[in-house]
Amino acid sequence: MSEKLTLIVTEDGSHSLYHESLKETYHSFHGAFKESIHVFMLYGLDAWLMRNPQKKPIRIFEVGFGTGLNAWLTLVWAEQNQIPVLYHTIEPFPLDEEIYSQLNYGDIDDGIFHYKPYLQRLHKANWNEGVVISEYFNMKKEQTTLEEVRLYPSDVVFFDAFAPSKQPELWTKDLLEKVSQQLNHGGALTTYCATGELKRNLRELGLTVETLPGPPGKKEMTRAWKP
């Protein structure tokens, strides 16, 4: 897959990848780093923690490990807050070392520079088995698809697949139902996507849907809570 990927620099200085076959980037051109923090840290983990301040550990499921940015930012969040995280992520097409070794996320913010080595550790961790990455971050990454994966109960879901216009098969109501069924009561699903169809499907599955301000360059995003 590496021959189909091009390393790019987004507007906030952080790297992303351009998938030549899909003609799509892994993150927003307006800033990969800012997008992940906004959608998955601020409106995902921080929001969940405000509602569930006593519940530990936090169980997270991510659709799309990709560059590892969301996982790495979650590790930083877990260490800084001293909250244990059990992180389950899937990726059918893992990146080659020649690509992930160039990613510059640890250089974007001086305040978290010392966490930089953990990004490589996340990528080099064995697939399909649980791995202790740091004191507060345990991870299982699986080389599989959303259709095939066996899900565990989760508190927060990062739905970070390619856009519905590029990979509509990942956004079907059946797969959203598979994910929502394993979402714990009081849990949240957060995604950059804000299509009307997505929000209708989530409501029909019994979730409480919020349309929130999007990250830089995007008007809206979606978060859904399981009652």
Secondary structure, DSSP 8 states (H G I E B T S, - for coil): -GGGEEEEE-TTS-EEEEETTTTEESS-TT-HHHHHIIIIIIIIIIHHHHH-TT--SEEEEEE--TTSHHHHHHHHHHHHHT--EEEEEE-SS---HHHHTT--GGGT-GGGGGGTHHHHHHHHS-TTSEEEEETTEEEEEESS-TTT-----EEEEEE--S-TTT-GGGG-HHHHHHHHHTEEEEEEEEES---HHHHHHHHHTT-EEEEEE-STT-SEEEEEE--
